[in-house]
Amino acid sequence: MPKQTLVFESPVQLSVQNSMLKIAYKDNPDNVTLRAIEDIAIILIDNHSASLTTPLISKLAEQNVAVVFCNEKHMPSSMLMNLDANTLQEKYFRLQLDASQPLKKQMWKNVVEAKIKNQALHLKSLGKKHDKLLKYATGVLSGDSSNREGLAAQCYWRELFGKEFIRDRFGEHPNDFLNYGYTLLRAATARTLMASGLLPSLGIFHRNYYDAFPLADDIMEPYRPFIDQIAYKLHVAKKKKLDKEVKASFLELFYTNIPFGEQMVQLGTCLTYTTASVAKFFMGETKNIAYPRVACGS
């Protein structure tokens, strides 16, 4: 069964009952729901009156459920993560710590190539110019020393949202939609990295003392265009407010089938395949990180 994402925007009391998640709504105590914890991937808490019991937090950690908390602006701002999500963690942690610079540069080359290709496919699916991005994708060097990622981004955003648009975390709309989607993607990526035995705090390219999950930021890059697809559709539909309907559009993406190799796989499952291939890369068993591709319809 596909893993679920649960969103709580009203005051709830979350606890454990018979090893299941018990959901009690504070404004209606008689309204109680039980959910199997093993079927949950992410819990998103978007109400400051919601509460979780300590036994539940421990149970969620055992099942590697990412618990994400939103701030007063309803944007995901922090999350709980399991510190022991895989029996081979110590082995993989050591491989990450001992990874050579050439290996990490080759991994980053993989990431950048896949990201630019997906950006190009996204533009192609919209009938927009994309040939220059395909050329950038074929010219990525080890460690992306020639900054093809940055050059591709300039072309990509200009084609997607117009010459006036500036992609900035604190920029004007539709940056808010992109921020929301990327934050959910980051949480999902960090969770699957932990499930694969990897430590999200040891990045291969991103390095920031204030960033707890730089490896998640690295590995999620080729998935960003899937978030961009949703943001673009909402923008074209003239959606301006980050309301419940807009948020649901991004959450539904994780249960959408997308092309992965020769098959169609839910995006959440694709992340599992990707992070498993990252672990194999660190072990020297592969030289390619497995990524899905954006469907372009032709």
BAFI-3210 file (N, C-alpha, C; in Angstrom, 3 decimals, decimal comma, padded with zeros to 6 digits):
// residues 298
n [1|2|3|4|5|6|7|8|9|10|11|12|13|14|15|16|17|18|19|20|21|22|23|24|25|26|27|28|29|30|31|32|33|34|35|36|37|38|39|40|41|42|43|44|45|46|47|48|49|50|51|52|53|54|55|56|57|58|59|60|61|62|63|64|65|66|67|68|69|70|71|72|73|74|75|76|77|78|79|80|81|82|83|84|85|86|87|88|89|90|91|92|93|94|95|96|97|98|99|100|101|102|103|104|105|106|107|108|109|110|111|112|113|114|115|116|117|118|119|120|121|122|123|124|125|126|127|128|129|130|131|132|133|134|135|136|137|138|139|140|141|142|143|144|145|146|147|148|149|150|151|152|153|154|155|156|157|158|159|160|161|162|163|164|165|166|167|168|169|170|171|172|173|174|175|176|177|178|179|180|181|182|183|184|185|186|187|188|189|190|191|192|193|194|195|196|197|198|199|200|201|202|203|204|205|206|207|208|209|210|211|212|213|214|215|216|217|218|219|220|221|222|223|224|225|226|227|228|229|230|231|232|233|234|235|236|237|238|239|240|241|242|243|244|245|246|247|248|249|250|251|252|253|254|255|256|257|258|259|260|261|262|263|264|265|266|267|268|269|270|271|272|273|274|275|276|277|278|279|280|281|282|283|284|285|286|287|288|289|290|291|292|293|294|295|296|297|298]
n.u [000,842|000,566|002,431|001,069|000,306|-000,504|-002,410|-002,908|-004,918|-006,504|-007,292|-006,013|-005,638|-003,087|-002,255|-001,273|-002,964|-003,465|-001,175|-001,656|-002,206|-004,004|-006,485|-007,884|-010,242|-010,138|-012,211|-014,342|-014,649|-015,785|-015,311|-013,283|-010,519|-008,706|-005,532|-003,310|000,010|002,189|001,471|001,911|003,739|004,409|003,559|001,886|001,777|-000,229|-001,280|-001,186|-002,353|-002,473|-001,513|000,915|001,545|004,252|004,752|003,620|005,290|007,645|006,809|006,225|008,767|010,006|008,813|009,815|008,468|008,110|007,639|006,285|006,322|004,447|004,920|003,722|002,966|001,988|003,788|005,911|008,309|009,944|011,053|010,659|012,926|013,898|016,577|017,645|017,104|017,749|019,246|021,839|023,016|025,375|027,442|026,899|027,043|029,767|030,821|029,869|031,224|033,844|033,928|035,464|036,574|036,564|034,614|032,309|032,077|031,480|029,012|027,566|027,651|026,004|023,571|023,124|022,979|020,649|018,774|018,769|017,966|015,348|014,247|014,368|012,643|010,278|009,815|009,583|007,240|005,421|005,531|007,524|010,700|013,520|015,850|018,389|018,784|019,029|021,479|023,108|022,844|024,273|026,797|027,791|030,313|032,573|031,623|030,253|031,834|031,798|029,504|026,957|024,473|023,625|023,559|021,644|019,444|018,887|017,921|015,776|013,905|013,272|012,021|009,889|008,336|008,556|010,437|010,524|010,391|011,953|013,637|013,468|013,783|012,502|011,061|008,549|005,197|005,065|006,753|006,124|004,468|006,275|008,168|006,667|006,061|008,686|009,608|008,042|008,926|011,576|011,354|010,264|012,346|014,478|013,452|013,370|016,052|017,078|015,765|017,115|019,470|021,223|022,806|021,235|022,461|025,006|026,178|026,793|027,270|025,795|026,505|026,054|026,128|023,806|021,991|020,248|019,862|021,586|022,247|019,768|018,910|020,696|020,081|017,398|017,251|016,800|014,123|012,773|011,602|009,154|007,664|007,651|005,993|003,440|003,241|003,340|000,971|-000,928|-000,357|-001,001|-003,705|-004,368|-004,200|-003,561|-003,313|-001,991|-003,780|-005,989|-006,734|-004,650|-002,439|-003,201|-002,886|-000,114|000,469|-000,866|000,770|002,750|001,581|001,213|001,621|004,648|007,070|009,492|012,255|011,209|008,701|005,692|005,642|004,737|005,548|006,512|007,485|009,436|011,352|012,333|013,624|015,572|017,117|018,077|019,773|021,645|022,878|024,084|025,852|027,673|028,752|030,146|028,928|027,511|027,534|025,706|023,002|019,684|016,968|013,649|011,872|010,571|007,425|006,904|005,086|005,662]
n.v [-001,195|002,262|004,800|007,250|010,792|012,786|015,589|018,068|020,630|021,650|021,912|019,137|016,090|013,925|010,582|007,274|004,253|000,950|000,411|002,012|005,132|007,455|009,754|012,504|014,997|018,179|020,017|018,417|015,941|013,393|012,589|010,429|008,939|006,170|005,296|003,247|003,228|002,285|002,758|005,375|008,110|010,849|013,305|016,275|019,066|021,728|023,557|025,362|024,549|021,894|018,711|016,221|013,039|011,757|008,892|008,454|009,936|008,466|006,052|006,848|007,546|005,037|003,901|005,439|007,818|011,005|013,911|016,959|020,381|023,377|026,964|030,189|031,335|029,333|027,799|024,995|024,447|023,029|019,712|016,328|013,636|010,227|008,766|006,308|004,631|002,564|-000,633|-000,780|001,611|002,596|001,629|002,911|005,587|005,784|005,369|007,670|009,651|009,041|009,396|010,240|013,349|013,296|011,264|012,439|014,645|013,431|012,364|014,715|015,717|013,823|014,492|017,183|016,926|015,335|017,060|019,322|018,097|017,333|019,842|020,799|018,972|019,630|022,255|021,594|020,085|022,082|023,367|025,233|026,954|024,868|023,758|024,856|024,189|021,415|021,237|022,329|020,305|018,203|019,112|019,094|019,104|017,255|017,720|019,912|022,092|024,107|025,447|024,763|024,284|026,742|028,398|027,089|027,418|030,174|030,406|028,647|029,636|032,084|031,308|029,872|031,482|034,041|037,040|038,874|037,482|036,450|033,950|033,469|032,823|034,546|036,009|037,470|036,263|033,618|032,493|031,760|029,520|027,723|027,539|026,262|023,755|022,779|022,531|020,469|018,441|018,317|017,358|014,827|013,696|013,722|011,934|009,506|009,186|008,654|006,236|004,700|004,388|006,518|009,600|012,597|014,998|015,103|016,446|016,375|018,478|020,846|022,962|024,195|025,729|026,183|024,498|021,613|019,405|018,959|016,908|016,009|018,313|018,242|015,773|016,015|017,789|017,100|016,506|018,831|020,069|018,690|019,758|022,345|022,008|021,766|024,250|025,956|025,279|026,081|028,779|029,567|029,105|031,254|031,244|032,675|032,592|030,769|028,499|025,936|024,319|024,737|023,770|021,099|020,315|020,133|018,129|015,956|015,348|013,593|011,160|010,656|008,987|008,780|008,832|006,350|004,931|002,288|002,138|003,321|005,035|005,880|009,091|009,257|006,646|006,614|008,282|006,564|004,632|006,280|007,192|004,756|004,114|006,101|005,277|002,948|004,125|005,378|003,055|002,121|000,513|001,379|003,871|005,687|007,716|006,904|008,386|009,750|010,880|013,862|013,817|014,497|014,180|013,593]
n.w [000,000|-000,853|000,834|003,096|003,373|006,020|006,930|009,328|010,130|012,046|015,597|017,180|019,059|019,094|019,497|020,711|020,154|020,667|019,129|016,957|015,200|016,937|016,399|017,741|017,684|019,032|019,183|018,899|020,670|020,460|017,950|016,736|015,167|013,834|012,539|010,684|011,599|010,147|007,569|007,026|005,726|006,003|008,408|008,606|010,534|010,928|012,765|015,667|017,995|018,028|019,415|020,405|021,812|023,823|023,667|021,137|019,454|019,698|018,545|015,953|015,150|015,161|012,943|010,980|010,237|008,972|010,745|010,267|011,071|010,837|010,560|011,826|009,479|008,030|006,664|006,145|008,658|010,444|011,453|012,707|012,972|012,582|014,329|013,946|011,514|009,830|009,521|008,599|009,062|010,403|008,799|006,327|007,131|007,690|005,149|003,890|005,332|004,671|001,974|-001,086|-002,628|-005,510|-005,931|-004,804|-006,444|-008,870|-008,240|-007,886|-010,462|-011,740|-010,480|-011,304|-014,109|-014,364|-013,229|-014,971|-017,358|-016,659|-016,227|-018,843|-020,115|-018,844|-019,814|-022,522|-022,486|-022,209|-024,536|-024,791|-025,320|-025,170|-026,025|-025,468|-022,802|-022,964|-024,237|-022,264|-020,369|-021,493|-021,253|-018,678|-016,280|-014,094|-010,767|-011,599|-012,496|-014,379|-013,911|-015,059|-013,983|-012,854|-015,150|-016,680|-015,014|-015,206|-017,855|-017,713|-015,714|-016,849|-019,235|-018,168|-016,321|-017,321|-018,229|-016,146|-013,817|-010,786|-009,247|-005,956|-002,551|-000,803|-002,500|-004,734|-005,514|-007,940|-005,977|-003,369|-003,671|-004,852|-002,788|-000,780|-001,949|-002,404|000,206|001,250|-000,446|000,332|002,953|002,461|000,994|002,836|004,688|003,218|002,649|005,189|005,617|003,812|005,052|005,103|006,100|006,286|006,900|005,885|003,208|-000,408|-002,041|-001,260|001,417|004,514|007,579|008,926|007,891|008,211|006,612|004,231|002,346|001,548|000,239|-001,871|-003,257|-003,923|-006,042|-008,921|-008,712|-008,350|-010,702|-010,883|-008,826|-009,801|-012,011|-010,858|-009,561|-011,767|-013,179|-011,293|-011,230|-013,853|-013,682|-012,267|-009,492|-006,399|-003,673|-000,945|-000,219|001,156|-001,003|-002,835|-001,392|-001,200|-003,826|-004,132|-002,254|-003,351|-005,446|-004,553|-004,707|-007,279|-010,380|-012,114|-014,831|-014,515|-015,490|-017,457|-016,463|-014,758|-011,799|-008,442|-007,180|-004,536|-004,162|-006,117|-004,951|-003,005|-004,583|-005,702|-003,461|-002,563|-004,660|-004,311|-001,956|-002,950|-004,703|-002,980|-001,977|-004,088|-005,955|-008,123|-010,714|-011,284|-010,343|-009,736|-011,270|-011,753|-014,725|-016,178|-017,695|-021,067|-023,054|-025,646]
ca.u [000,000|001,356|002,478|000,157|000,658|-001,645|-002,319|-003,809|-005,040|-007,393|-006,771|-006,175|-004,796|-002,579|-001,692|-001,201|-003,941|-003,264|-000,090|-002,144|-002,342|-005,344|-006,724|-009,046|-010,412|-010,388|-013,514|-015,368|-013,969|-016,381|-014,836|-011,985|-010,130|-007,490|-004,792|-002,137|001,214|003,094|001,005|002,100|005,078|004,615|002,474|002,084|001,030|-000,406|-002,124|-000,370|-003,079|-002,372|-000,563|001,322|002,069|005,611|004,737|003,351|006,509|008,562|006,268|006,404|010,198|010,288|008,309|010,441|007,483|008,579|006,631|006,649|005,559|004,357|004,998|002,511|002,611|001,524|004,855|006,703|009,487|010,814|010,579|011,260|013,490|014,390|018,038|018,057|016,077|018,229|020,181|023,192|023,337|026,768|028,257|026,684|027,574|031,215|031,076|029,642|032,309|035,108|033,788|036,478|036,057|036,197|033,347|031,219|031,945|030,776|027,618|026,938|027,496|024,791|022,420|022,916|022,522|019,256|017,949|018,634|017,155|013,951|013,815|014,157|011,436|009,129|009,585|009,119|005,843|004,607|005,751|008,449|012,069|014,233|017,058|019,603|018,947|019,533|022,905|023,762|022,846|025,322|028,108|028,090|031,597|032,665|031,408|029,655|032,822|031,490|028,244|025,845|023,224|023,242|023,239|020,371|018,384|018,537|017,077|014,580|012,925|012,851|011,056|008,731|007,483|008,760|011,687|010,454|010,389|013,217|013,472|014,060|013,024|011,685|010,553|007,118|004,461|004,678|007,812|005,534|004,030|007,479|008,740|005,848|006,288|010,067|009,773|007,467|009,842|012,774|011,010|010,115|013,672|015,234|012,903|013,778|017,498|017,256|015,307|018,160|020,656|022,109|022,661|020,903|023,270|026,294|025,907|027,862|027,511|025,295|027,179|025,568|026,121|022,444|021,178|020,332|019,696|022,177|022,186|018,407|018,901|021,425|019,442|016,059|017,311|016,095|012,693|012,171|010,694|007,817|007,016|007,460|004,818|002,238|003,242|003,021|-000,449|-001,678|-000,106|-001,815|-005,098|-004,468|-004,254|-002,628|-003,246|-001,570|-004,913|-006,091|-006,776|-003,302|-001,605|-003,598|-002,320|001,273|000,471|-001,308|001,883|003,528|000,858|001,023|002,531|005,537|007,941|010,741|012,682|010,163|007,440|005,107|005,766|004,378|006,721|007,052|008,253|010,619|012,338|012,952|014,568|016,679|018,008|018,746|020,878|022,669|023,616|024,919|026,922|028,676|029,381|030,896|028,203|026,942|028,048|024,553|021,884|018,437|015,985|012,525|011,935|009,326|006,749|006,719|003,973|006,097]
ca.v [000,000|003,489|005,563|008,388|012,042|013,293|017,027|018,491|022,086|021,998|021,418|017,695|015,388|012,733|009,662|005,872|003,318|-000,373|000,569|002,799|006,565|007,864|011,174|013,030|016,419|018,853|020,692|017,372|014,794|012,117|012,280|009,764|008,129|005,384|005,060|002,383|004,057|001,785|003,240|006,831|008,591|012,197|013,988|017,723|019,751|023,134|024,215|025,456|023,963|020,435|018,149|014,829|012,423|011,229|007,534|008,508|010,405|007,321|005,072|007,414|007,449|003,637|003,624|006,409|008,801|012,380|014,800|018,313|021,426|024,645|028,172|031,010|031,680|028,068|027,218|024,006|025,112|022,104|018,337|015,298|012,555|009,062|008,676|004,909|004,186|001,506|-001,492|-000,600|003,035|002,863|001,348|003,969|006,836|005,746|005,556|009,086|010,431|008,734|009,572|011,126|014,485|012,875|010,536|013,380|015,483|012,637|012,297|016,011|015,757|013,052|015,260|018,360|016,456|014,896|018,229|020,137|017,335|017,423|021,208|020,876|018,210|020,420|023,318|020,950|019,687|023,300|023,967|026,353|026,708|024,018|023,199|025,326|023,414|020,097|021,410|022,488|019,006|017,348|019,713|019,158|018,517|016,732|018,769|021,046|023,172|025,193|026,030|024,568|024,371|028,145|028,905|026,482|028,011|031,478|030,166|027,921|030,500|033,106|030,688|029,361|032,523|035,336|037,743|039,663|036,619|036,151|032,870|033,878|032,263|035,596|036,803|037,603|035,136|032,355|031,925|031,146|028,179|026,915|027,304|025,267|022,457|022,333|022,146|019,126|017,549|018,189|016,479|013,467|013,221|013,451|010,715|008,321|009,037|007,966|004,863|004,010|004,282|007,659|010,728|013,771|016,167|015,044|016,733|016,197|019,789|021,887|023,049|025,363|025,401|026,335|023,574|020,297|018,324|019,309|015,816|016,050|019,417|017,767|014,679|016,395|018,762|016,710|016,401|020,164|020,368|018,147|020,802|023,468|021,709|022,110|025,700|026,605|025,069|026,951|030,160|029,767|029,145|032,524|031,041|033,602|032,375|029,435|028,002|024,495|023,684|024,798|022,839|019,744|020,032|019,703|016,869|014,905|015,011|012,474|009,924|010,668|008,122|009,493|007,880|005,929|003,867|001,859|001,979|004,479|004,786|007,024|009,912|008,856|005,420|007,009|008,786|005,397|004,079|007,225|007,187|003,451|004,182|006,961|004,405|002,083|004,972|005,493|001,746|001,797|-000,495|002,021|005,202|006,475|007,872|006,648|009,474|009,733|011,952|014,590|013,391|015,636|013,892|013,323]
ca.w [000,000|-000,888|002,071|003,117|004,028|006,792|007,210|010,400|010,151|013,145|016,886|017,372|020,016|018,435|020,480|020,277|020,702|020,050|018,148|015,830|015,427|017,364|016,085|018,454|017,390|020,308|019,162|018,819|021,298|020,061|016,602|016,903|014,021|013,995|011,301|010,830|011,521|009,113|006,265|006,978|005,381|006,535|009,119|008,535|011,590|010,556|013,768|016,880|019,124|017,936|020,376|020,195|023,029|023,694|023,112|019,698|018,783|019,654|017,602|014,617|014,845|014,855|011,596|010,070|009,778|009,109|011,315|009,839|011,751|010,106|011,373|011,852|008,105|007,450|005,863|006,882|009,221|011,174|011,372|013,539|012,172|013,303|014,345|013,747|010,571|008,950|010,255|008,072|009,164|010,775|007,615|005,344|007,682|007,516|003,719|003,598|005,933|003,996|000,522|-001,671|-003,389|-006,867|-005,914|-004,560|-007,641|-009,869|-007,804|-008,161|-011,916|-011,968|-010,004|-012,150|-015,422|-014,245|-012,961|-016,185|-018,303|-016,248|-016,513|-020,294|-020,424|-018,372|-020,796|-023,752|-022,284|-022,296|-025,848|-024,635|-025,774|-024,216|-026,644|-024,796|-021,570|-023,324|-024,502|-020,959|-019,689|-022,060|-021,005|-017,243|-015,911|-012,738|-009,782|-012,316|-012,357|-015,312|-013,440|-015,982|-013,230|-012,753|-016,480|-017,064|-014,194|-015,769|-019,036|-017,302|-015,054|-017,810|-020,137|-017,444|-015,738|-017,952|-017,961|-014,913|-012,634|-010,118|-008,276|-004,686|-001,437|-000,201|-003,608|-004,950|-006,068|-007,280|-005,134|-002,185|-004,051|-005,032|-001,454|-000,077|-002,574|-002,181|001,606|001,369|-001,155|001,172|004,072|001,927|000,600|004,062|005,283|002,455|002,830|006,464|005,437|003,047|005,889|004,888|007,017|005,478|007,269|005,196|001,813|-001,394|-002,639|-000,368|002,717|005,248|008,997|009,429|007,111|008,846|005,649|002,929|001,384|000,996|-000,719|-003,052|-003,973|-004,392|-007,135|-010,146|-008,451|-008,281|-011,816|-010,643|-008,035|-010,717|-012,842|-010,087|-009,350|-013,039|-013,440|-010,371|-011,672|-015,062|-013,219|-011,524|-008,053|-005,766|-002,229|-000,520|000,553|001,334|-002,329|-003,405|-000,633|-001,570|-005,149|-003,945|-001,533|-004,276|-006,337|-004,022|-005,011|-008,729|-011,129|-013,027|-015,538|-013,881|-016,388|-018,386|-015,755|-014,093|-010,359|-007,621|-006,879|-003,242|-004,358|-006,888|-003,995|-002,370|-005,559|-005,849|-002,298|-002,541|-005,624|-003,699|-001,044|-003,787|-005,252|-001,923|-001,799|-005,292|-006,713|-009,308|-011,017|-011,713|-009,413|-010,458|-011,154|-012,691|-015,700|-016,408|-018,923|-021,974|-023,944|-027,032]
c.u [000,878|001,304|001,624|000,822|-000,591|-001,400|-003,349|-003,787|-005,990|-006,819|-007,064|-005,257|-004,386|-001,888|-001,657|-002,299|-003,807|-002,266|-000,529|-002,206|-003,795|-005,480|-008,007|-009,124|-010,887|-011,741|-014,671|-014,767|-014,522|-015,924|-013,412|-011,735|-008,837|-006,854|-003,588|-000,868|002,151|002,689|001,264|003,548|005,370|003,358|002,801|001,174|000,959|-001,407|-001,376|-001,079|-003,079|-001,327|-000,310|001,854|003,473|005,630|004,464|004,597|007,515|008,104|006,442|007,863|010,574|009,893|008,847|009,420|008,053|007,432|007,079|005,733|005,586|004,436|003,699|002,064|002,158|002,527|005,604|008,011|010,426|010,235|011,311|011,774|013,977|015,918|018,548|017,050|016,500|019,296|021,625|023,669|024,812|027,698|028,132|027,213|029,082|031,586|030,885|030,795|033,623|035,067|034,802|035,822|035,722|034,867|032,180|031,005|031,216|029,299|026,904|026,742|026,220|023,549|022,105|022,414|021,044|018,324|017,702|017,787|015,679|013,407|013,504|012,875|010,185|008,797|009,035|007,649|004,893|004,743|006,672|009,855|012,848|015,561|018,346|019,852|019,483|021,031|023,679|023,886|023,960|026,718|028,484|029,396|031,556|032,548|030,713|030,544|032,562|030,116|027,116|024,496|022,730|022,826|021,887|019,219|017,945|017,594|015,728|013,524|012,414|011,804|009,764|007,788|007,689|010,013|011,687|010,570|011,800|012,954|014,238|013,169|012,083|011,058|009,039|006,525|004,907|005,784|007,243|005,042|005,226|008,100|007,992|006,106|007,674|010,272|009,192|008,392|011,089|012,519|010,912|011,467|014,514|014,765|013,394|015,293|017,784|016,854|016,333|019,470|021,617|021,799|022,422|021,770|024,647|026,066|027,083|028,203|027,071|026,025|026,746|025,464|024,709|021,474|021,342|020,315|020,304|022,152|020,789|018,303|019,625|020,565|018,068|016,082|016,578|014,586|011,999|011,243|009,296|007,001|006,707|006,235|003,536|002,134|002,852|001,527|-001,308|-001,541|-000,962|-003,298|-005,377|-004,738|-003,183|-002,395|-002,869|-002,644|-004,928|-006,068|-005,392|-002,380|-001,907|-003,008|-000,886|001,337|000,080|-000,181|002,628|002,848|000,533|002,048|003,326|006,487|009,250|011,236|011,585|008,798|006,947|005,049|005,366|005,640|007,344|007,900|009,526|011,728|013,065|013,982|015,799|017,649|018,725|019,935|021,996|023,529|024,559|026,088|028,044|029,432|030,210|030,229|027,548|027,608|026,939|023,498|020,593|017,433|014,826|012,695|010,570|008,719|006,498|005,643|004,364|007,510]
c.v [001,246|004,211|006,822|009,614|012,572|014,758|017,387|020,012|022,572|021,434|019,929|017,208|014,085|011,855|008,253|005,074|002,001|-000,304|001,322|004,278|006,872|009,366|011,603|014,541|017,147|019,559|019,706|016,076|013,434|011,672|011,743|008,848|007,386|005,154|004,161|003,197|003,592|002,231|004,731|007,171|009,914|012,649|015,473|018,386|021,245|023,821|024,209|024,921|022,438|019,928|016,681|014,286|011,875|009,788|007,524|008,934|009,261|006,295|005,559|007,329|006,022|003,290|004,610|007,353|010,192|013,242|016,234|019,323|022,715|025,823|028,969|031,446|030,445|027,462|026,183|024,617|024,193|020,698|017,437|014,190|011,438|009,009|007,255|004,242|003,009|000,702|-001,336|000,855|003,300|002,667|002,477|005,316|006,901|005,960|007,025|009,939|010,250|008,966|010,587|012,278|014,092|012,131|011,495|014,304|014,738|012,494|013,591|016,206|015,012|013,866|016,415|017,967|016,088|016,086|019,039|019,414|017,422|018,832|021,364|020,147|018,951|021,522|022,729|020,575|020,871|023,984|025,167|025,955|025,924|023,489|023,608|024,542|022,014|020,154|021,573|021,132|018,094|017,888|019,831|018,429|017,972|017,880|019,987|022,278|024,341|025,817|025,941|024,654|025,815|028,737|028,372|027,126|029,362|031,325|029,573|028,845|031,596|032,539|030,322|030,471|033,912|036,040|038,491|038,795|036,387|035,062|033,224|033,370|033,287|036,499|036,782|036,321|034,885|031,703|031,229|029,726|027,240|026,560|026,204|023,867|021,909|021,867|020,758|018,096|017,289|017,229|015,035|012,872|012,863|012,153|009,475|008,114|008,281|006,499|004,039|003,918|005,442|008,788|011,997|014,993|016,178|015,210|016,436|017,511|020,911|021,810|024,336|024,970|025,465|025,410|022,177|019,156|018,657|018,174|015,733|017,159|019,029|016,828|015,059|017,280|018,327|016,524|017,768|020,470|019,767|019,114|021,997|023,263|022,124|023,620|026,439|026,471|025,965|028,417|030,484|029,865|030,375|032,334|031,915|033,310|030,942|028,850|026,471|023,754|023,636|023,808|021,390|019,346|019,530|018,353|015,699|014,454|013,772|011,127|009,827|009,759|008,944|008,486|007,613|004,726|003,551|001,728|003,298|004,175|006,046|007,772|009,529|007,602|005,699|007,503|007,635|004,764|004,970|007,145|005,851|003,454|005,088|006,127|003,489|002,858|005,119|004,175|001,325|000,760|000,064|003,368|006,121|006,523|007,740|007,758|009,266|010,865|012,618|014,102|014,604|015,376|013,637|012,801]
c.w [000,000|000,457|001,956|003,735|004,725|007,141|008,263|010,505|011,237|014,439|017,071|018,479|019,358|019,469|019,889|020,952|019,951|018,891|016,888|016,207|015,777|017,146|016,763|018,209|018,637|020,345|019,034|019,352|020,885|018,674|016,698|015,703|014,328|012,627|011,592|010,609|010,408|007,708|006,059|006,638|006,065|007,281|009,119|009,553|011,262|011,469|015,087|018,120|019,064|018,923|020,064|021,507|022,765|023,184|021,605|018,935|018,647|018,626|016,166|014,183|014,458|013,413|010,558|009,439|010,014|009,620|011,059|010,514|010,927|011,070|011,274|010,459|007,319|006,476|006,691|007,366|009,987|011,080|012,355|012,634|013,078|013,216|014,100|012,821|009,717|009,681|009,788|008,197|009,437|009,579|006,595|005,833|007,458|006,056|003,321|004,112|005,178|002,487|000,004|-002,422|-004,826|-006,923|-005,742|-005,756|-008,755|-009,515|-008,141|-009,663|-012,314|-011,647|-010,952|-013,535|-015,380|-014,023|-014,232|-017,230|-017,946|-016,444|-018,002|-020,691|-019,968|-019,366|-022,101|-023,640|-022,410|-023,647|-025,807|-025,088|-024,722|-024,757|-025,928|-023,512|-021,864|-023,616|-023,198|-020,256|-020,200|-021,784|-019,549|-016,947|-014,485|-011,731|-010,351|-012,187|-013,304|-015,042|-014,461|-015,262|-013,174|-014,091|-016,949|-016,299|-014,751|-016,959|-018,628|-016,709|-015,986|-018,765|-019,415|-016,985|-016,334|-017,469|-016,636|-013,654|-012,119|-009,086|-007,016|-003,564|-000,818|-001,269|-003,714|-005,530|-007,520|-006,463|-003,899|-002,474|-004,191|-003,678|-000,718|-000,639|-002,321|-000,743|001,855|000,719|-000,317|002,337|003,602|001,551|001,822|004,702|004,545|002,505|004,129|006,345|004,666|003,814|005,794|005,849|006,211|005,768|006,615|003,699|000,899|-002,085|-001,712|000,975|003,388|006,710|009,591|008,702|007,686|007,841|004,287|001,905|000,758|-000,042|-002,001|-003,894|-004,534|-005,644|-008,409|-009,965|-008,438|-009,459|-011,663|-009,774|-008,932|-011,600|-012,138|-009,921|-010,630|-013,359|-012,553|-010,772|-012,900|-014,703|-012,371|-010,034|-007,399|-004,285|-001,911|000,391|000,588|000,002|-002,963|-002,703|-001,014|-002,921|-005,035|-003,228|-002,447|-005,202|-005,871|-004,256|-006,499|-009,392|-012,127|-013,684|-014,784|-014,665|-017,380|-017,721|-015,181|-012,598|-009,601|-007,201|-005,532|-003,321|-005,145|-005,965|-003,305|-003,299|-005,696|-004,683|-002,150|-003,503|-005,115|-002,747|-001,829|-004,396|-004,226|-001,725|-003,014|-006,167|-007,967|-009,510|-011,508|-010,617|-010,217|-010,202|-012,118|-013,692|-015,840|-017,716|-019,802|-023,013|-025,373|-027,017]
res [m|p|k|q|t|l|v|f|e|s|p|v|q|l|s|v|q|n|s|m|l|k|i|a|y|k|d|n|p|d|n|v|t|l|r|a|i|e|d|i|a|i|i|l|i|d|n|h|s|a|s|l|t|t|p|l|i|s|k|l|a|e|q|n|v|a|v|v|f|c|n|e|k|h|m|p|s|s|m|l|m|n|l|d|a|n|t|l|q|e|k|y|f|r|l|q|l|d|a|s|q|p|l|k|k|q|m|w|k|n|v|v|e|a|k|i|k|n|q|a|l|h|l|k|s|l|g|k|k|h|d|k|l|l|k|y|a|t|g|v|l|s|g|d|s|s|n|r|e|g|l|a|a|q|c|y|w|r|e|l|f|g|k|e|f|i|r|d|r|f|g|e|h|p|n|d|f|l|n|y|g|y|t|l|l|r|a|a|t|a|r|t|l|m|a|s|g|l|l|p|s|l|g|i|f|h|r|n|y|y|d|a|f|p|l|a|d|d|i|m|e|p|y|r|p|f|i|d|q|i|a|y|k|l|h|v|a|k|k|k|k|l|d|k|e|v|k|a|s|f|l|e|l|f|y|t|n|i|p|f|g|e|q|m|v|q|l|g|t|c|l|t|y|t|t|a|s|v|a|k|f|f|m|g|e|t|k|n|i|a|y|p|r|v|a|c|g|s]
***
